[in-house]
């Protein structure tokens, strides 16, 4: 029997909490970009975050995987639209700058 969206959500949240206890995340300095500044302004003090760069050849795959999860749990929410926009921007940049695209350092 396939798991329901609610069961999958609880499982993901439980795995997330377990990983939080095992692997603490360090903060990355804020970026000057307007969109990044807007996003970072919503962080709580000490809240970790993660940034993808288009130069990372794996970034578009990661965004696509996250988009799939978002669509599963909130298919009509604005976050999916934002992720599609970001995915298109990443792919366009990667196509325009193939010499800059590489595996992460």
C-alpha positions as a printed Julia matrix, in Angstrom:
105×3 Matrix{Float64}:
  0.0    0.0     0.0
  1.4    3.41   -0.97
  2.02   5.85    1.84
 -0.17   8.92    2.03
  1.21  12.42    1.65
  0.74  12.96    5.39
  2.66   9.78    6.24
  5.45  10.76    3.84
  5.56  14.24    5.37
  5.86  12.82    8.91
  8.6   10.44    7.75
 10.56  13.26    6.08
 10.19  15.49    9.15
 11.39  12.67   11.44
 14.4   12.0     9.19
 15.11  15.73    9.14
 15.06  15.98   12.94
 17.36  12.94   13.21
 19.83  14.46   10.73
 19.75  17.78   12.59
 20.96  16.02   15.72
 23.7   14.16   13.82
 25.01  16.87   11.48
 25.0   20.46   12.75
 25.07  23.04    9.95
 27.25  26.14   10.01
 26.0   29.48    8.72
 27.23  30.95    5.45
 27.79  34.74    5.27
 24.88  36.67    3.69
 25.11  37.61    0.03
 24.62  41.15   -1.29
 22.11  40.14   -4.0
 18.65  41.7    -3.5
 16.75  38.4    -3.69
 19.23  36.71   -1.38
 19.07  39.64    1.04
 15.28  39.4     1.1
 15.4   35.67    1.81
 18.12  36.01    4.42
 16.22  38.77    6.2
 13.59  36.19    7.15
 16.06  33.94    8.97
 15.84  33.74   12.72
 19.02  34.44   14.71
 21.3   31.43   14.46
 19.06  29.64   11.92
 21.21  27.74    9.43
 20.6   27.87    5.69
 21.94  26.33    2.5
 22.78  28.0    -0.82
 23.04  26.49   -4.29
 25.13  28.11   -7.02
 24.42  27.66  -10.71
 28.07  26.78  -11.29
 27.47  23.57   -9.32
 26.55  20.99  -11.97
 24.37  19.19   -9.41
 22.38  22.27   -8.35
 19.64  22.02  -10.96
 19.1   18.36  -10.06
 18.78  19.28   -6.38
 16.29  22.06   -7.12
 14.28  19.71   -9.32
 14.18  17.06   -6.57
 13.07  19.66   -4.01
 10.42  20.93   -6.44
  9.05  17.39   -6.71
  8.66  17.25   -2.92
  7.05  20.7    -2.75
  4.57  19.77   -5.48
  3.7   16.58   -3.58
  2.81  18.43   -0.38
  1.59  21.81   -1.69
  0.96  21.63   -5.45
 -0.84  24.97   -5.63
  1.46  26.98   -3.38
  3.64  29.87   -4.57
  6.85  28.07   -3.63
  6.52  25.66   -6.58
  6.28  28.55   -9.02
  9.34  30.19   -7.47
 11.29  26.93   -7.72
 10.36  26.5   -11.39
 11.61  30.04  -12.03
 14.87  29.33  -10.19
 15.32  26.02  -12.01
 14.87  27.75  -15.38
 17.36  30.47  -14.37
 19.93  27.89  -13.25
 19.59  25.86  -16.44
 19.82  28.97  -18.64
 22.96  30.15  -16.8
 24.53  26.71  -17.06
 23.84  26.57  -20.8
 25.25  30.07  -21.3
 28.38  29.36  -19.19
 29.32  25.71  -19.78
 32.98  26.4   -19.04
 32.03  27.6   -15.52
 29.84  24.58  -14.62
 31.61  22.0   -12.46
 31.25  19.6    -9.6
 31.17  21.39   -6.23
 34.46  22.08   -4.48
